[in-house]
């Protein structure tokens, strides 16, 4: 059923995965030979997510939302750099970018576009066969804690608006509804662990 929904979504949006980007599956329908890589990637994503939330919570408690903007970015970059030393490329992306440096990887772009505006509870994520690696996408849901920086533009504090305008003049990562896919964690993980 999910494969049919995924195929219909891809068809209706005109999204086609090229041979270069490999075959893609909803996570639950990924072939058995990709499951070990998916399991390893999920542990890494869980660590990345927990680290970002911890730093974000600490920054919100001590400095407020305008100070948390920098913390959220820095922690994600640090974890991504650590994973790179293990041979894993990782990051965050979205259909509405805060920073243009977070554009989706070519293999992920059609999936990100096809799922824009969907509720995170309805999208488990995707696995893409990239040859000797597996591309993994897992959605990031908009939470109430995210609303002070990613919620309705008119609801942002003046300090947050100033900080966003200064750091991210082309910011599009606003107006997300609670539960909506605000972005994605992505990983490119080797099929064979080091």
Buried (B, 14 or more C-beta within 10 A) or exposed (E): EBEEEBEEBBEEEEBEBEEEBBEBBBBEBBEEEBEBBBEBBBEBBEEBBEBBBEBBEEBBEEEBBBBBBBBBBEBBEBBBEBBEEEEBBBBBBBBBBBBEEBBBBEBBBBBBBBBEEBBBEEBBBBBBBBEEBBBBBBBBBBBEBBBBBBBEEEEBEEEBBEBBEEEBEEBEBBBBEBBBBBBBBBBBBBBEEE
